[in-house]
Amino acid sequence: MYSFLTSENWPDYELVDSGNFEKLERFGSYYVARPEPQAIWDKHLPEQEWQRMAQAVFKRDKGSSEKGQWQLKKGMPEQWHINYRYKDMQLRFRLGLSSFKHVGLFPEQDANWQFIYDTTRNLKTKPPKVLNMFAYTGAASLAAKAAGADITHLDSIKQVNFWARDNMEASNLDNIRWIVEDAMKFARREVKRGNTYNGIILDPPAYGRGPNGEKWQLEDELNELIKLCHQMLDKTDYFLLINLYSLGFSALILENLMHQTFGAQIKNEELGEIYLQDKGERKLPLGTFFRFKS
C-alpha cells in the first residue's frame, strides 16, 4: 500500500513555514531557521516574520554546500531538551546546533517511531531482538527499547552514540547495546555468525564514512545490505523498516529491492513518502520509506 506519513499532534514540534530553500521550525520553546533544498516554493510568512521568530539561523560557509555557522539571538541555548509521548512511551531528546545544520533529531520520523513501538510490542518473541543500523542519536532505538526490545544500536560515529546514550538516560531507559562500526562490516559478520533479529531498522545516508574510513555510497551498497538483512531477519516473527533521504530515490526503488530479496516474506507492506506540513498547508517531502511485518 502506497501511503504518506507525517507528524501529528506533537506539542513540542511544528514546522511553522517553508520556502525559498529554507524551513522555520519550533522545537519546544525555540524557533530555528535552516536550509531545506526541497522547499523550492515561496515562503508563506513574510521575511520580517521569519526574522522576528527565528532565534537560531543557520548560515552556510562560503564555498560549502553543507557546513556553516549558527547565528543565535540572546537567550537561545546551544543545547536544550524536548519531550515526545505516544501511548505508554515517554521519550526525551537532547537537541544541539551542529555545524552541518542538524539539531540531533529528524521529527518527521515520529510515525515510524510509533510503528516500531507498536510492532515491537506485538512480536511473539519476548524479548524480541532488534537491530538499528545508521542509528544516529537513537530515537528509533529508544522506541524499540520502550516497547521491551533487546536493542542493538549501531552507528559509525562515536560521538553520535554518546548523544544517543544521553537520550536513553534522559528517557529513563537502559541496557542498549552500543556498536561503533561500519554497517556493512557488521552485517557481514553477523551473517557469518548466524545471528538473527526479529526487527531491523535501516536509516542509511546518501554517502558517509565508517570509523576506519570505509566508504558508504547508497546506490553502490544498498542492494547488498538488503540481501544481508534478509539473512539476518527472523523468518517467522519479524519486522523491517527502511528510510531513505537521498534526493531522487523513489519508494519504487525500495519496493523493487525488497521484493527481489524478501519475496513471500513481505506481509503487511507499506511504502511511500514522509513529509511535514507547514502552517501554510504546504507539504514538505523529507524522504521515502518501506516497511513490513509478520
C-alpha positions as protocol buffer text, in pm:
chain_id: "A"
residue {
  index: 1
  type: MET
  ca { x: 0 y: 0 z: 0 }
}
residue {
  index: 2
  type: TYR
  ca { x: 144 y: 338 z: -104 }
}
residue {
  index: 3
  type: SER
  ca { x: 96 y: 591 z: 173 }
}
residue {
  index: 4
  type: PHE
  ca { x: 212 y: 924 z: 310 }
}
residue {
  index: 5
  type: LEU
  ca { x: 345 y: 951 z: 665 }
}
residue {
  index: 6
  type: THR
  ca { x: 357 y: 1274 z: 862 }
}
residue {
  index: 7
  type: SER
  ca { x: 397 y: 1401 z: 1217 }
}
residue {
  index: 8
  type: GLU
  ca { x: 76 y: 1486 z: 1400 }
}
residue {
  index: 9
  type: ASN
  ca { x: -21 y: 1616 z: 1744 }
}
residue {
  index: 10
  type: TRP
  ca { x: 328 y: 1662 z: 1883 }
}
residue {
  index: 11
  type: PRO
  ca { x: 320 y: 1955 z: 2130 }
}
residue {
  index: 12
  type: ASP
  ca { x: 699 y: 2002 z: 2127 }
}
residue {
  index: 13
  type: TYR
  ca { x: 745 y: 2027 z: 1750 }
}
residue {
  index: 14
  type: GLU
  ca { x: 593 y: 2206 z: 1449 }
}
residue {
  index: 15
  type: LEU
  ca { x: 700 y: 2306 z: 1101 }
}
residue {
  index: 16
  type: VAL
  ca { x: 597 y: 2671 z: 1103 }
}
residue {
  index: 17
  type: ASP
  ca { x: 684 y: 2767 z: 746 }
}
residue {
  index: 18
  type: SER
  ca { x: 893 y: 2661 z: 445 }
}
residue {
  index: 19
  type: GLY
  ca { x: 1005 y: 2813 z: 118 }
}
residue {
  index: 20
  type: ASN
  ca { x: 1292 y: 2979 z: -68 }
}
residue {
  index: 21
  type: PHE
  ca { x: 1507 y: 2674 z: 20 }
}
residue {
  index: 22
  type: GLU
  ca { x: 1459 y: 2720 z: 397 }
}
residue {
  index: 23
  type: LYS
  ca { x: 1237 y: 2590 z: 677 }
}
residue {
  index: 24
  type: LEU
  ca { x: 1130 y: 2750 z: 1006 }
}
residue {
  index: 25
  type: GLU
  ca { x: 1064 y: 2504 z: 1289 }
}
residue {
  index: 26
  type: ARG
  ca { x: 970 y: 2514 z: 1655 }
}
residue {
  index: 27
  type: PHE
  ca { x: 1144 y: 2265 z: 1884 }
}
residue {
  index: 28
  type: GLY
  ca { x: 995 y: 2306 z: 2232 }
}
residue {
  index: 29
  type: SER
  ca { x: 1010 y: 2679 z: 2306 }
}
residue {
  index: 30
  type: TYR
  ca { x: 1272 y: 2766 z: 2044 }
}
residue {
  index: 31
  type: TYR
  ca { x: 1238 y: 2863 z: 1678 }
}
residue {
  index: 32
  type: VAL
  ca { x: 1507 y: 2754 z: 1433 }
}
residue {
  index: 33
  type: ALA
  ca { x: 1558 y: 2850 z: 1066 }
}
residue {
  index: 34
  type: ARG
  ca { x: 1781 y: 2633 z: 847 }
}
residue {
  index: 35
  type: PRO
  ca { x: 1834 y: 2536 z: 481 }
}
residue {
  index: 36
  type: GLU
  ca { x: 1594 y: 2294 z: 311 }
}
residue {
  index: 37
  type: PRO
  ca { x: 1675 y: 2202 z: -53 }
}
residue {
  index: 38
  type: GLN
  ca { x: 1326 y: 2061 z: -121 }
}
residue {
  index: 39
  type: ALA
  ca { x: 1142 y: 2385 z: -31 }
}
residue {
  index: 40
  type: ILE
  ca { x: 1156 y: 2541 z: -377 }
}
residue {
  index: 41
  type: TRP
  ca { x: 829 y: 2741 z: -339 }
}
residue {
  index: 42
  type: ASP
  ca { x: 775 y: 3084 z: -182 }
}
residue {
  index: 43
  type: LYS
  ca { x: 755 y: 3135 z: 192 }
}
residue {
  index: 44
  type: HIS
  ca { x: 404 y: 3169 z: 337 }
}
residue {
  index: 45
  type: LEU
  ca { x: 506 y: 3416 z: 608 }
}
residue {
  index: 46
  type: PRO
  ca { x: 676 y: 3749 z: 528 }
}
residue {
  index: 47
  type: GLU
  ca { x: 1055 y: 3768 z: 569 }
}
residue {
  index: 48
  type: GLN
  ca { x: 1017 y: 4011 z: 862 }
}
residue {
  index: 49
  type: GLU
  ca { x: 816 y: 3747 z: 1048 }
}
residue {
  index: 50
  type: TRP
  ca { x: 1092 y: 3488 z: 995 }
}
residue {
  index: 51
  type: GLN
  ca { x: 1347 y: 3736 z: 1127 }
}
residue {
  index: 52
  type: ARG
  ca { x: 1128 y: 3811 z: 1427 }
}
residue {
  index: 53
  type: MET
  ca { x: 1055 y: 3448 z: 1515 }
}
residue {
  index: 54
  type: ALA
  ca { x: 1384 y: 3269 z: 1441 }
}
residue {
  index: 55
  type: GLN
  ca { x: 1609 y: 3252 z: 1748 }
}
residue {
  index: 56
  type: ALA
  ca { x: 1875 y: 3046 z: 1567 }
}
residue {
  index: 57
  type: VAL
  ca { x: 1953 y: 3083 z: 1196 }
}
residue {
  index: 58
  type: PHE
  ca { x: 2195 y: 2856 z: 1008 }
}
residue {
  index: 59
  type: LYS
  ca { x: 2416 y: 3029 z: 752 }
}
residue {
  index: 60
  type: ARG
  ca { x: 2632 y: 2820 z: 516 }
}
residue {
  index: 61
  type: ASP
  ca { x: 3004 y: 2887 z: 497 }
}
residue {
  index: 62
  type: LYS
  ca { x: 3118 y: 3043 z: 172 }
}
residue {
  index: 63
  type: GLY
  ca { x: 3204 y: 2773 z: -78 }
}
residue {
  index: 64
  type: SER
  ca { x: 3041 y: 2494 z: 126 }
}
residue {
  index: 65
  type: SER
  ca { x: 2716 y: 2316 z: 41 }
}
residue {
  index: 66
  type: GLU
  ca { x: 2674 y: 2171 z: 393 }
}
residue {
  index: 67
  type: LYS
  ca { x: 2896 y: 2322 z: 662 }
}
residue {
  index: 68
  type: GLY
  ca { x: 2813 y: 2653 z: 826 }
}
residue {
  index: 69
  type: GLN
  ca { x: 2753 y: 2857 z: 1141 }
}
residue {
  index: 70
  type: TRP
  ca { x: 2453 y: 2928 z: 1361 }
}
residue {
  index: 71
  type: GLN
  ca { x: 2359 y: 3289 z: 1436 }
}
residue {
  index: 72
  type: LEU
  ca { x: 2191 y: 3299 z: 1777 }
}
residue {
  index: 73
  type: LYS
  ca { x: 1971 y: 3561 z: 1937 }
}
residue {
  index: 74
  type: LYS
  ca { x: 2017 y: 3643 z: 2303 }
}
residue {
  index: 75
  type: GLY
  ca { x: 1871 y: 3371 z: 2524 }
}
residue {
  index: 76
  type: MET
  ca { x: 1896 y: 3096 z: 2260 }
}
residue {
  index: 77
  type: PRO
  ca { x: 2085 y: 2797 z: 2407 }
}
residue {
  index: 78
  type: GLU
  ca { x: 2313 y: 2575 z: 2200 }
}
residue {
  index: 79
  type: GLN
  ca { x: 2157 y: 2267 z: 2365 }
}
residue {
  index: 80
  type: TRP
  ca { x: 1811 y: 2201 z: 2506 }
}
residue {
  index: 81
  type: HIS
  ca { x: 1560 y: 1916 z: 2554 }
}
residue {
  index: 82
  type: ILE
  ca { x: 1218 y: 1831 z: 2411 }
}
residue {
  index: 83
  type: ASN
  ca { x: 969 y: 1559 z: 2503 }
}
residue {
  index: 84
  type: TYR
  ca { x: 782 y: 1302 z: 2298 }
}
residue {
  index: 85
  type: ARG
  ca { x: 488 y: 1089 z: 2413 }
}
residue {
  index: 86
  type: TYR
  ca { x: 295 y: 809 z: 2243 }
}
residue {
  index: 87
  type: LYS
  ca { x: 72 y: 569 z: 2440 }
}
residue {
  index: 88
  type: ASP
  ca { x: 292 y: 446 z: 2730 }
}
residue {
  index: 89
  type: MET
  ca { x: 614 y: 562 z: 2560 }
}
residue {
  index: 90
  type: GLN
  ca { x: 768 y: 879 z: 2704 }
}
residue {
  index: 91
  type: LEU
  ca { x: 1093 y: 991 z: 2542 }
}
residue {
  index: 92
  type: ARG
  ca { x: 1317 y: 1291 z: 2599 }
}
residue {
  index: 93
  type: PHE
  ca { x: 1567 y: 1416 z: 2343 }
}
residue {
  index: 94
  type: ARG
  ca { x: 1866 y: 1643 z: 2381 }
}
residue {
  index: 95
  type: LEU
  ca { x: 1893 y: 1880 z: 2086 }
}
residue {
  index: 96
  type: GLY
  ca { x: 2203 y: 2071 z: 1977 }
}
residue {
  index: 97
  type: LEU
  ca { x: 2308 y: 2301 z: 1694 }
}
residue {
  index: 98
  type: SER
  ca { x: 2562 y: 2122 z: 1473 }
}
residue {
  index: 99
  type: SER
  ca { x: 2790 y: 2271 z: 1207 }
}
residue {
  index: 100
  type: PHE
  ca { x: 2602 y: 2070 z: 942 }
}
residue {
  index: 101
  type: LYS
  ca { x: 2259 y: 2237 z: 1009 }
}
residue {
  index: 102
  type: HIS
  ca { x: 2125 y: 1935 z: 1202 }
}
residue {
  index: 103
  type: VAL
  ca { x: 1984 y: 1952 z: 1555 }
}
residue {
  index: 104
  type: GLY
  ca { x: 2011 y: 1582 z: 1651 }
}
residue {
  index: 105
  type: LEU
  ca { x: 1660 y: 1470 z: 1558 }
}
residue {
  index: 106
  type: PHE
  ca { x: 1452 y: 1407 z: 1245 }
}
residue {
  index: 107
  type: PRO
  ca { x: 1099 y: 1493 z: 1369 }
}
residue {
  index: 108
  type: GLU
  ca { x: 929 y: 1367 z: 1053 }
}
residue {
  index: 109
  type: GLN
  ca { x: 1018 y: 1015 z: 1169 }
}
residue {
  index: 110
  type: ASP
  ca { x: 769 y: 1009 z: 1455 }
}
residue {
  index: 111
  type: ALA
  ca { x: 519 y: 800 z: 1255 }
}
residue {
  index: 112
  type: ASN
  ca { x: 791 y: 538 z: 1221 }
}
residue {
  index: 113
  type: TRP
  ca { x: 872 y: 554 z: 1593 }
}
residue {
  index: 114
  type: GLN
  ca { x: 507 y: 469 z: 1655 }
}
residue {
  index: 115
  type: PHE
  ca { x: 526 y: 179 z: 1408 }
}
residue {
  index: 116
  type: ILE
  ca { x: 841 y: 49 z: 1581 }
}
residue {
  index: 117
  type: TYR
  ca { x: 683 y: 75 z: 1926 }
}
residue {
  index: 118
  type: ASP
  ca { x: 353 y: -92 z: 1830 }
}
residue {
  index: 119
  type: THR
  ca { x: 512 y: -365 z: 1616 }
}
residue {
  index: 120
  type: THR
  ca { x: 781 y: -450 z: 1872 }
}
residue {
  index: 121
  type: ARG
  ca { x: 520 y: -484 z: 2147 }
}
residue {
  index: 122
  type: ASN
  ca { x: 316 y: -720 z: 1928 }
}
residue {
  index: 123
  type: LEU
  ca { x: 603 y: -956 z: 1843 }
}
residue {
  index: 124
  type: LYS
  ca { x: 562 y: -1302 z: 1996 }
}
residue {
  index: 125
  type: THR
  ca { x: 930 y: -1337 z: 2090 }
}
residue {
  index: 126
  type: LYS
  ca { x: 999 y: -1198 z: 2440 }
}
residue {
  index: 127
  type: PRO
  ca { x: 1219 y: -1003 z: 2449 }
}
residue {
  index: 128
  type: PRO
  ca { x: 1248 y: -950 z: 2073 }
}
residue {
  index: 129
  type: LYS
  ca { x: 1592 y: -873 z: 1930 }
}
residue {
  index: 130
  type: VAL
  ca { x: 1600 y: -552 z: 1726 }
}
residue {
  index: 131
  type: LEU
  ca { x: 1891 y: -408 z: 1525 }
}
residue {
  index: 132
  type: ASN
  ca { x: 1903 y: -35 z: 1440 }
}
residue {
  index: 133
  type: MET
  ca { x: 2170 y: 49 z: 1181 }
}
residue {
  index: 134
  type: PHE
  ca { x: 2280 y: 404 z: 1090 }
}
residue {
  index: 135
  type: ALA
  ca { x: 2107 y: 476 z: 1420 }
}
residue {
  index: 136
  type: TYR
  ca { x: 2218 y: 840 z: 1473 }
}
residue {
  index: 137
  type: THR
  ca { x: 2102 y: 982 z: 1809 }
}
residue {
  index: 138
  type: GLY
  ca { x: 1879 y: 686 z: 1875 }
}
residue {
  index: 139
  type: ALA
  ca { x: 1513 y: 788 z: 1861 }
}
residue {
  index: 140
  type: ALA
  ca { x: 1419 y: 462 z: 1685 }
}
residue {
  index: 141
  type: SER
  ca { x: 1635 y: 264 z: 1930 }
}
residue {
  index: 142
  type: LEU
  ca { x: 1452 y: 425 z: 2222 }
}
residue {
  index: 143
  type: ALA
  ca { x: 1113 y: 344 z: 2068 }
}
residue {
  index: 144
  type: ALA
  ca { x: 1212 y: -23 z: 2038 }
}
residue {
  index: 145
  type: LYS
  ca { x: 1359 y: -27 z: 2390 }
}
residue {
  index: 146
  type: ALA
  ca { x: 1048 y: 134 z: 2538 }
}
residue {
  index: 147
  type: ALA
  ca { x: 848 y: -150 z: 2380 }
}
residue {
  index: 148
  type: GLY
  ca { x: 1063 y: -413 z: 2553 }
}
residue {
  index: 149
  type: ALA
  ca { x: 1322 y: -496 z: 2286 }
}
residue {
  index: 150
  type: ASP
  ca { x: 1674 y: -622 z: 2330 }
}
residue {
  index: 151
  type: ILE
  ca { x: 1813 y: -347 z: 2109 }
}
residue {
  index: 152
  type: THR
  ca { x: 2147 y: -316 z: 1928 }
}
residue {
  index: 153
  type: HIS
  ca { x: 2226 y: 42 z: 1822 }
}
residue {
  index: 154
  type: LEU
  ca { x: 2490 y: 77 z: 1550 }
}
residue {
  index: 155
  type: ASP
  ca { x: 2643 y: 397 z: 1417 }
}
residue {
  index: 156
  type: SER
  ca { x: 2988 y: 464 z: 1276 }
}
residue {
  index: 157
  type: ILE
  ca { x: 3039 y: 789 z: 1471 }
}
residue {
  index: 158
  type: LYS
  ca { x: 3137 y: 753 z: 1837 }
}
residue {
  index: 159
  type: GLN
  ca { x: 3017 y: 1100 z: 1941 }
}
residue {
  index: 160
  type: VAL
  ca { x: 2672 y: 1030 z: 1795 }
}
residue {
  index: 161
  type: ASN
  ca { x: 2647 y: 715 z: 2008 }
}
residue {
  index: 162
  type: PHE
  ca { x: 2735 y: 922 z: 2316 }
}
residue {
  index: 163
  type: TRP
  ca { x: 2449 y: 1157 z: 2221 }
}
residue {
  index: 164
  type: ALA
  ca { x: 2213 y: 859 z: 2184 }
}
residue {
  index: 165
  type: ARG
  ca { x: 2320 y: 738 z: 2530 }
}
residue {
  index: 166
  type: ASP
  ca { x: 2230 y: 1081 z: 2671 }
}
residue {
  index: 167
  type: ASN
  ca { x: 1884 y: 1047 z: 2514 }
}
residue {
  index: 168
  type: MET
  ca { x: 1846 y: 699 z: 2663 }
}
residue {
  index: 169
  type: GLU
  ca { x: 1929 y: 826 z: 3011 }
}
residue {
  index: 170
  type: ALA
  ca { x: 1705 y: 1133 z: 2972 }
}
residue {
  index: 171
  type: SER
  ca { x: 1421 y: 895 z: 2875 }
}
residue {
  index: 172
  type: ASN
  ca { x: 1479 y: 677 z: 3185 }
}
residue {
  index: 173
  type: LEU
  ca { x: 1573 y: 374 z: 2976 }
}
residue {
  index: 174
  type: ASP
  ca { x: 1880 y: 150 z: 2996 }
}
residue {
  index: 175
  type: ASN
  ca { x: 2057 y: -162 z: 2862 }
}
residue {
  index: 176
  type: ILE
  ca { x: 2104 y: -67 z: 2498 }
}
residue {
  index: 177
  type: ARG
  ca { x: 2394 y: -237 z: 2320 }
}
residue {
  index: 178
  type: TRP
  ca { x: 2613 y: 30 z: 2156 }
}
residue {
  index: 179
  type: ILE
  ca { x: 2824 y: -55 z: 1849 }
}
residue {
  index: 180
  type: VAL
  ca { x: 3061 y: 186 z: 1670 }
}
residue {
  index: 181
  type: GLU
  ca { x: 3133 y: 18 z: 1338 }
}
residue {
  index: 182
  type: ASP
  ca { x: 3086 y: 28 z: 964 }
}
residue {
  index: 183
  type: ALA
  ca { x: 2737 y: -110 z: 891 }
}
residue {
  index: 184
  type: MET
  ca { x: 2843 y: -337 z: 605 }
}
residue {
  index: 185
  type: LYS
  ca { x: 3126 y: -494 z: 805 }
}
residue {
  index: 186
  type: PHE
  ca { x: 2894 y: -555 z: 1099 }
}
residue {
  index: 187
  type: ALA
  ca { x: 2619 y: -706 z: 882 }
}
residue {
  index: 188
  type: ARG
  ca { x: 2860 y: -941 z: 702 }
}
residue {
  index: 189
  type: ARG
  ca { x: 3000 y: -1062 z: 1034 }
}
residue {
  index: 190
  type: GLU
  ca { x: 2654 y: -1118 z: 1184 }
}
residue {
  index: 191
  type: VAL
  ca { x: 2555 y: -1326 z: 880 }
}
residue {
  index: 192
  type: LYS
  ca { x: 2872 y: -1537 z: 916 }
}
residue {
  index: 193
  type: ARG
  ca { x: 2791 y: -1593 z: 1283 }
}
residue {
  index: 194
  type: GLY
  ca { x: 2432 y: -1688 z: 1204 }
}
residue {
  index: 195
  type: ASN
  ca { x: 2290 y: -1415 z: 1428 }
}
residue {
  index: 196
  type: THR
  ca { x: 1930 y: -1313 z: 1357 }
}
residue {
  index: 197
  type: TYR
  ca { x: 1696 y: -1033 z: 1468 }
}
residue {
  index: 198
  type: ASN
  ca { x: 1320 y: -1000 z: 1498 }
}
residue {
  index: 199
  type: GLY
  ca { x: 1334 y: -639 z: 1386 }
}
residue {
  index: 200
  type: ILE
  ca { x: 1574 y: -446 z: 1161 }
}
residue {
  index: 201
  type: ILE
  ca { x: 1568 y: -67 z: 1123 }
}
residue {
  index: 202
  type: LEU
  ca { x: 1772 y: 100 z: 848 }
}
residue {
  index: 203
  type: ASP
  ca { x: 1828 y: 472 z: 800 }
}
residue {
  index: 204
  type: PRO
  ca { x: 2119 y: 489 z: 552 }
}
residue {
  index: 205
  type: PRO
  ca { x: 2257 y: 822 z: 429 }
}
residue {
  index: 206
  type: ALA
  ca { x: 2333 y: 902 z: 66 }
}
residue {
  index: 207
  type: TYR
  ca { x: 2704 y: 883 z: 148 }
}
residue {
  index: 208
  type: GLY
  ca { x: 2926 y: 854 z: 451 }
}
residue {
  index: 209
  type: ARG
  ca { x: 3237 y: 708 z: 611 }
}
residue {
  index: 210
  type: GLY
  ca { x: 3290 y: 425 z: 857 }
}
residue {
  index: 211
  type: PRO
  ca { x: 3505 y: 469 z: 1170 }
}
residue {
  index: 212
  type: ASN
  ca { x: 3813 y: 348 z: 980 }
}
residue {
  index: 213
  type: GLY
  ca { x: 3745 y: 544 z: 662 }
}
residue {
  index: 214
  type: GLU
  ca { x: 3524 y: 281 z: 496 }
}
residue {
  index: 215
  type: LYS
  ca { x: 3327 y: 443 z: 213 }
}
residue {
  index: 216
  type: TRP
  ca { x: 2947 y: 424 z: 200 }
}
residue {
  index: 217
  type: GLN
  ca { x: 2767 y: 519 z: -122 }
}
residue {
  index: 218
  type: LEU
  ca { x: 2395 y: 443 z: -111 }
}
residue {
  index: 219
  type: GLU
  ca { x: 2339 y: 329 z: -469 }
}
residue {
  index: 220
  type: ASP
  ca { x: 2651 y: 109 z: -462 }
}
residue {
  index: 221
  type: GLU
  ca { x: 2592 y: -63 z: -128 }
}
residue {
  index: 222
  type: LEU
  ca { x: 2216 y: -77 z: -67 }
}
residue {
  index: 223
  type: ASN
  ca { x: 2142 y: -389 z: -275 }
}
residue {
  index: 224
  type: GLU
  ca { x: 2399 y: -598 z: -86 }
}
residue {
  index: 225
  type: LEU
  ca { x: 2294 y: -455 z: 251 }
}
residue {
  index: 226
  type: ILE
  ca { x: 1931 y: -555 z: 195 }
}
residue {
  index: 227
  type: LYS
  ca { x: 2043 y: -908 z: 100 }
}
residue {
  index: 228
  type: LEU
  ca { x: 2242 y: -926 z: 424 }
}
residue {
  index: 229
  type: CYS
  ca { x: 1935 y: -807 z: 616 }
}
residue {
  index: 230
  type: HIS
  ca { x: 1733 y: -1087 z: 458 }
}
residue {
  index: 231
  type: GLN
  ca { x: 1977 y: -1336 z: 610 }
}
residue {
  index: 232
  type: MET
  ca { x: 1970 y: -1163 z: 949 }
}
residue {
  index: 233
  type: LEU
  ca { x: 1590 y: -1127 z: 976 }
}
residue {
  index: 234
  type: ASP
  ca { x: 1397 y: -1394 z: 1164 }
}
residue {
  index: 235
  type: LYS
  ca { x: 1173 y: -1596 z: 931 }
}
residue {
  index: 236
  type: THR
  ca { x: 860 y: -1621 z: 1147 }
}
residue {
  index: 237
  type: ASP
  ca { x: 839 y: -1326 z: 1390 }
}
residue {
  index: 238
  type: TYR
  ca { x: 972 y: -1007 z: 1236 }
}
residue {
  index: 239
  type: PHE
  ca { x: 952 y: -655 z: 1102 }
}
residue {
  index: 240
  type: LEU
  ca { x: 1176 y: -442 z: 881 }
}
residue {
  index: 241
  type: LEU
  ca { x: 1174 y: -66 z: 826 }
}
residue {
  index: 242
  type: ILE
  ca { x: 1396 y: 136 z: 593 }
}
residue {
  index: 243
  type: ASN
  ca { x: 1405 y: 513 z: 533 }
}
residue {
  index: 244
  type: LEU
  ca { x: 1587 y: 694 z: 254 }
}
residue {
  index: 245
  type: TYR
  ca { x: 1659 y: 1067 z: 249 }
}
residue {
  index: 246
  type: SER
  ca { x: 1856 y: 1076 z: -77 }
}
residue {
  index: 247
  type: LEU
  ca { x: 1702 y: 1312 z: -333 }
}
residue {
  index: 248
  type: GLY
  ca { x: 1582 y: 1126 z: -639 }
}
residue {
  index: 249
  type: PHE
  ca { x: 1548 y: 787 z: -466 }
}
residue {
  index: 250
  type: SER
  ca { x: 1190 y: 677 z: -530 }
}
residue {
  index: 251
  type: ALA
  ca { x: 998 y: 449 z: -296 }
}
residue {
  index: 252
  type: LEU
  ca { x: 955 y: 227 z: -601 }
}
residue {
  index: 253
  type: ILE
  ca { x: 1329 y: 157 z: -595 }
}
residue {
  index: 254
  type: LEU
  ca { x: 1286 y: 28 z: -241 }
}
residue {
  index: 255
  type: GLU
  ca { x: 986 y: -179 z: -349 }
}
residue {
  index: 256
  type: ASN
  ca { x: 1187 y: -342 z: -627 }
}
residue {
  index: 257
  type: LEU
  ca { x: 1484 y: -418 z: -400 }
}
residue {
  index: 258
  type: MET
  ca { x: 1268 y: -555 z: -120 }
}
residue {
  index: 259
  type: HIS
  ca { x: 1051 y: -781 z: -335 }
}
residue {
  index: 260
  type: GLN
  ca { x: 1359 y: -907 z: -520 }
}
residue {
  index: 261
  type: THR
  ca { x: 1517 y: -1010 z: -190 }
}
residue {
  index: 262
  type: PHE
  ca { x: 1240 y: -1094 z: 59 }
}
residue {
  index: 263
  type: GLY
  ca { x: 971 y: -1223 z: -178 }
}
residue {
  index: 264
  type: ALA
  ca { x: 688 y: -1401 z: 3 }
}
residue {
  index: 265
  type: GLN
  ca { x: 823 y: -1298 z: 345 }
}
residue {
  index: 266
  type: ILE
  ca { x: 682 y: -949 z: 281 }
}
residue {
  index: 267
  type: LYS
  ca { x: 345 y: -915 z: 455 }
}
residue {
  index: 268
  type: ASN
  ca { x: 151 y: -608 z: 569 }
}
residue {
  index: 269
  type: GLU
  ca { x: 358 y: -398 z: 329 }
}
residue {
  index: 270
  type: GLU
  ca { x: 365 y: -18 z: 332 }
}
residue {
  index: 271
  type: LEU
  ca { x: 573 y: 211 z: 117 }
}
residue {
  index: 272
  type: GLY
  ca { x: 560 y: 577 z: 29 }
}
residue {
  index: 273
  type: GLU
  ca { x: 676 y: 923 z: 126 }
}
residue {
  index: 274
  type: ILE
  ca { x: 740 y: 1103 z: 452 }
}
residue {
  index: 275
  type: TYR
  ca { x: 651 y: 1470 z: 476 }
}
residue {
  index: 276
  type: LEU
  ca { x: 581 y: 1756 z: 715 }
}
residue {
  index: 277
  type: GLN
  ca { x: 305 y: 2012 z: 660 }
}
residue {
  index: 278
  type: ASP
  ca { x: 365 y: 2375 z: 748 }
}
residue {
  index: 279
  type: LYS
  ca { x: 106 y: 2628 z: 866 }
}
residue {
  index: 280
  type: GLY
  ca { x: 61 y: 2744 z: 507 }
}
residue {
  index: 281
  type: GLU
  ca { x: -52 y: 2385 z: 431 }
}
residue {
  index: 282
  type: ARG
  ca { x: 244 y: 2311 z: 202 }
}
residue {
  index: 283
  type: LYS
  ca { x: 368 y: 1954 z: 229 }
}
residue {
  index: 284
  type: LEU
  ca { x: 749 y: 1933 z: 256 }
}
residue {
  index: 285
  type: PRO
  ca { x: 879 y: 1593 z: 130 }
}
residue {
  index: 286
  type: LEU
  ca { x: 1153 y: 1453 z: 353 }
}
residue {
  index: 287
  type: GLY
  ca { x: 1222 y: 1102 z: 228 }
}
residue {
  index: 288
  type: THR
  ca { x: 1080 y: 766 z: 132 }
}
residue {
  index: 289
  type: PHE
  ca { x: 1016 y: 452 z: 335 }
}
residue {
  index: 290
  type: PHE
  ca { x: 933 y: 83 z: 304 }
}
residue {
  index: 291
  type: ARG
  ca { x: 818 y: -133 z: 595 }
}
residue {
  index: 292
  type: PHE
  ca { x: 662 y: -474 z: 652 }
}
residue {
  index: 293
  type: LYS
  ca { x: 588 y: -710 z: 941 }
}
residue {
  index: 294
  type: SER
  ca { x: 485 y: -1068 z: 1004 }
}
